[in-house]
């Protein structure tokens, strides 16, 4: 089974950079952001990446939180400590499943 990462803010900035890094490291992605068109641009620019879901959601709203919560409840996500992730390779991460 492949590893799955859910990223919020994936349409631009640091969120997009994390999405690109995790994709390069072989993760499947669930990408979340407020702007669907930017998320779709990410998918189009990375055809080699397995994007399992594109979620346009504003996480400052109850509806946005609910939509992402439903995905989290139904998916086997990998979590990691980002500080360690940025400095090392995946095999040395402190990870857990939830």
Secondary structure, DSSP 8 states (H G I E B T S, - for coil): ---EEEEESTTSHHHHHHHHHHHHTT-EEEEEES-HHHHHHHHHH-TTS-EEEEEE--TTSHHHHHHHHHHHHHS--EEE-HHHHHHS-GGG--EEE-
